[in-house]
Amino acid sequence: MTDTKWQRGLVIFSLICAGEAIFTLPYHVTRFFRPTFLEVFNLTATELGVAQSAYGVIAMVAYFFGGPLADRFEPRKLLAGSLWATALGGLYLATFPDVTGVMLVWGFFGLTNILLFWAALIKVTRSWGGNDQQGLAYGLLDGGRGLLAAVLASLGVLAFASAFPLGYDSATLTEKGAILRQVIYGYTAATAAVGVMVWFTLRGIPVETETKHDSGWATALTQFRAVVKLKVVWLQATVLVCAYSSYKAFDQYALFAVRGHGIDEIDAAQIVTAGAWTRPIAALALGLLGDRFGISRMALVCFVLLIISHSLFAFTGQALGSLSMILLNTLVTGVAIFGLRGLYFGLLEEGRIPLAVTGTAVGLISVIGYTPDVYVAAIAGYLIDQNPGLLGFQHLFVLLLVFSIVGALAALAFTRQARPPSVTSAH
């Protein structure tokens, strides 16, 4: 893909930065500054939730249509354009629009984050990994994104906290708004700057297309029909939806520790933080093991770990209620779910899906695989509210256990469908 180690390193560094920077405005601002955001924008939690749902719905459609675009256009134009468009949305967000404007800008983020970006990112990463370094490629991508997210979040929170030397509670709404606007500007500038970096570092990287004779969307339809017929695509989508379900449920672990086992909020936050820090380590380590032993085989190992960890939380009741045991099992869960994040797109190469239709395949796989964005939080909330205390969480872990078993079966089936890891494929 590139000629030297320095060039390859620069490309994957750019992809890591782009892969996280694109999501800072729609996710970091409300994740790390949620109370201030709601107060300054005069929003209820429900109104913000509706805006984020608009993001999810538009993203689902964008995954589908973004795939063929990644197979037809130069990746640096798609990635840089997405970053710059998202930065424009950040400038609008800094004007503090009303509830309708917030919903519109989150819908806009759903379009800019996914339509031109996601499939192109996955396709370039696949090309970077070649025939035998897919685990390394996606492990570096997701592990690097996790590390960068932690660094950006730490810097943002530090800057935010230092802006209130007399204490946050003593600040006026105007002062809070001024500081939040600076935070938004900071994320906006970082997003735009990464767009510039991508524009130059990915120069000269070609896009491999299915045909030299471009015939518009007729070609895209032909590619889609070819992808739909591939059994490995549906198995990979099953692996992704099962893995992502456990990943999305990870948001509930702090509440599980507090309401299910009576652990205080600070200890619960530390448990989840420790679990989150397994991301850069697990994604890269499992990716490298995938290159050595097979991506689908290591995905199967991760699902087995999830089956064990979810079973312990689902069926042991209060017997697993100590802080140390919950922490240990949470770390096992973190290794499994973040390991899977470093693996599941590596299945594209192992399944011998043609590089020229990678974007189309990623679009279809993502439409199915990322549906937990729509239903996991809602189902978890319902189960927890309808069954107070530990019982509701046990029901949730039973559901996650079912997903993990299905994911393990899909990974096993994929292993039997795919080539041995030592055999390379020609595109």
N, C-alpha and C positions, 0 to 999 in steps of 0.2 A: 504493500500500500504506500509506504514511503521508503526512502533509501537508507537512512541512518537511524541509529538508536535515538539520537537527539531529536530528530524529526518525529519519530514514532512517539517518543515521550511527550513532545509538545502537543501532538494531536490528541492523545488520550487525556492529557491535562486539560486541554480546551474542552473536550467532550464532558469531562467531569464538571468543570466550572459551568458549562452551559446547562448540563442536566440538572443542576441544583439552582442556579440563578433564575432560570425561567419560572420556578415555583415559589420564589421568595415573596413576591408581592401578594399572590392569592393565599398563601399558606402561612408564612412566617409572621406577617403582621398581625394576623388574628390569632395565631397559636400562642405567641409569646407576649402579646400586648392586648389580649382580648378585653379585659375589664376597661382599660383606657379607651380602646377602640369603640366599644359599645357606648361609653359615656360621651365621648367627643362627638361621635356620629349620631347620638341620640337614638340608638337602635335597641330593640329587645333581642334577646338571644334567639327567639323564634324568627325574627325578621332576618337576622344574619344567617340563620340556618337555611331559610328559603333562598337567599342569595347564593349560598354555597351549593344548594341543590340545583340551581340554575346552571352553575358551573358544571356539575356532574352530568346533567342531562345533555347539555351541548357537547361536552367532552365525549360522551358515548357516540354521538353522531360523527364528531370530528375524527375519532379513531378510525371509523369505517372509511371515510372519504380521504383521510390523510394518507392511508397506505398507498394507493395508486400514485399520489403526487410524489411520494418519496422514490418511486420507481421511474419517475419521468424527469425530474429536475435536479440540478446540481445541489448537493447537500449543504454547502456553505451558504447558499442563497436562502434556502429554506430555514436553516437554523438561525442565521443572523437576522433574517427578516422577522422571525418569530420573537426573538429577544427584543428587537427594537419596537415592534408593535406592542409587546407587553409593557415596555418602558413608557410608551405613550399612555397606556392605561394607568400606569402609576402616576403620571402627571395629572391626569383627571382625578384620580383618587385623592391626591393631595389638596384638591379644592374642597374636600369634605361634602360630597353630594348628598342629597336626601336619600330616603330608603329606596326610591325607584332608581335613582342613579347608581346606588350601590349594587342593586340587582343587575342593572345593565352592565356595569363594569365587571362584575364577576362572570356574567355570561360571556362577555368579551374575552376575559382571561381564559375561559374554557375553550374558546376558539383559537386564541393565539398560542396557548400552551400546547395544544394537541394537533390541530389541523396540519400545520406545516412543519411541526417540530418532532413529535414523538417517534413516528415510524422512521424518519430520517436519522434521528439519533441512534436508534437501534440498528439500522442498516449500516451506518458508518462504523459503529462499534464492532459489528460482525465482520466487516471487511478488514478492520484493524487486526482482529484476532486471527484471521486466516483459517487454515484447515485444522490446526492443532493447538490453538491458544484461545479458544472461546471462553473457557472458564476464567482464564487470566483477564481477558478483555472485559467481560461483564462483572467479574469480581472487582476489578479496579474501578469500573464505572460506578457500581452501587456502593462499594466500600468508600471510594473517594467522595461520592456525594454525601454519604453519611458523615464523614469526617468534616467536610466543608460546611454542612448544615450546622454541625455542633459549633464550629468556629464562628460562623456568621451569627448564630444565635447568641453565643457568648459575648461577642463584640457589641451586638445590638442591645442586649440587655444591660451590659456594662455602661454603654453610652447613655442609655435611657435612665439608669439609676443615678449616674453622676450628674444628670441634669437637674436633680432635685436635692441640692445640698441641705435644705431645711426640712426635707422629708416630703414624701409623696402626698400625704394627707393634707399638708398645709398649702399645696399648690392650688391655684384657681383653675377653672375649666379652660380659660384662655391660655394659661401657661401650659397646661397638659396638651392642649391642641397644638400649640406651637412646637413642642418637643416631638409629638407624634408626627407632625408634618415633616420634621427633619428626618425622622426615622424612615418615613415613606420615600422622601427624596434620596436618602442614602441607598435604599434597596433599588430604587429606580435607576440611579447612576451606575450602580454595580451591574444591573441587568444590561443596560445599554453598553457599558464598557466591555462586558463579556461578548456581546454581539460583535463589536469591533475586532476583538481578539479572534473570534471564530472566523470572521470574514477573511483574515489574513493567514491564519494557521492552517485552514482547510483548503487554501487555494491549490488548485491542481489535482485535487482528489476527484476522480471521475465517478459518475454514476453509471452503474451497469444496468442497461435496460434489456427488456425481453426481445426487442426488435429494433433494427436500425431504421425501419420505415414507420415513422410515427403516424398513427392514424387516430389520434385523439382518444376519446373515451371508449371507442370500440376495442382498442388494445387493452385498456384497463378492464373492460368486461371479460375479454378473453383470459386475461391473467387471473381475474377473480374466479372464473369457472375452473381454471386449472388448479388453483389453490384449494377450492372447496372440495375437490376430489381426493385430496391428500389426507389419508388417515392420520398421519403424524401431526397434522395441523390441529385436528380435533382433539387428539390426545394431549398435545401441548396446551391447548386452551383449557382443557380439564385440569391439568397440572397447575396452571396459573390461577384459575378461579379458586381452587382448593387451597393453594398456598396463600393467596391474597386475602382469603376469608380470615385465616388465622392472623395475618398481619394487621388487618383492620380491627380485629377484636383485641389486639394488644393495647388499644386505647382504654380498655375497660379494666386493666389489671390493677391500677391504683385504687379504683372504686371497689374492686373485688377484695383487695386487702383490707380496706377500711370497713366496708359494710358486711363483708362476708366473714372476716376474721377479727374485727375490732382493732386492727393495727392503726396507729395514729397517722395523720395525713403526711407528716414530714417523713416518717419511715417509709410510707407507701410511695411517696414521690422518689425517694432514694432507690427503692427497689426497681421502679420502672426506668429510672435514669441509668442504673447499672445494666439493665436489660438492653436499653437502647445503645449503649456503648459497645455492645457485642457486634453491632452492624458492620463497622469497617473491618473488624477482625474476621468475623464469620464469612462475610461476603467474599473476601479475597481468599481466605483459607479454603473454603469449600469450592470456590472456583478453580483454584490450583489442583485440588484433589480431583475435581471433575475432569480436568485435562489429563490427569494421570490414569484414572480408573473408569472414566465415562461420566458424562453430565447426568444422564438419566439414572445411573446407578447411585450417584451421590444424592440426587433428588429423592430417590427412594429411601436412602438412609435418613435424610432430613424428615421425611414424612413418618418414618418409624419413631424418630425422636418425638415428633408432635403427638403421635398416638399414645406414647408413654406419658408425656407431660400432661396432655389433656385428660387422660384417664385418671391420673393421680388427682387432679383438681376436681374432676367430675364425681369420683366415687369414694374418696377417702374422708369426705366431710371435715369435721374439726380435727381429725387426726393429723392433718398436714397444716395445722394452723400456726405453727411457730414461725417467727420472722425468718430464721435461717433456712427452714425448709421451703418456704414460699419464695425466698430469694433464689435458692438453688434451682428450683423448678422453673422460675422465671428466666434464669440464665440459660437453661436448657432450651426453653421455648425461643429465646432470642437467637441462640445459635442456629436453630432450625429454620425459623422464619426469615432471618436475614441471610442465612446460607442459601435458601431457596431463591431469594432476590438476586443473588449473584450467579444463579444457575439457570433459571427457567428460560431466558432468551438464548442461552447457549445451545438449547435443544434445536434451534433452527439449523445449525450446521450438522449436528449429529443426526438429525432426521433427513439430511440431504435435500432440504428445501432449496431450490435454485436461488442463487444470490439475486438474480434479476427480478424476482418476484418477492423479495424479502419484505418490501414495504407493504405490499398487498397482504401477505401472510400476517405480518405484525398487526395490521389494521384489523383483520378478522379475529385474530387471537386476542387482541386487546379489548375489542368490543365485548367479547364473552368474559375474558379473564378479569376485567376490572369492574364488572357489575357489583361486586361487594361494596363498592363506593356508594351504591344506591341502597342496599338492603341490610348490611351488617349492623350499622348503628341503630337503625330502626328496630330490628328484631331483638338486638341486645337490650335496648331500652324497654321494650315491651316485656320481655322475659323478666328483667330485673324489677320493673314496677309491679308486675302481676304476682311475683313471688318474692316478697321482701326477705332480706337477710341472705344467707348463704344459698338457699334453694334455687333462686333465680339464676345465680351464677353457675350452679351445677348444671342446670338445664342448658345454659349457653355452652358450657364445655362439652356436654354430650353432643350438641349440634356440631361443634368444631371437631369433635372426635370423628363424627360421620364424614365430614369433609376430608379429614386427614386420611381416613381409610380409603375413600374414593380416590384421593390424590395418589396414594401409594399404589393402588391398582393401576391407575393411569400411567405412572412412572414405570411400573413393571412391564406393562404392555408396550410402552415406548421403547424400553430396552430391547425387547424382542423384535420390534419393527426396525430399529435403527441399525446402522453399521457398527462393527466393533470400533472402539476408540482409536486403534492403531492404524486404521485404514483411512486414507484421505479420499476426498471426492473431487471430481473435476466439474467446474461450472462452465 
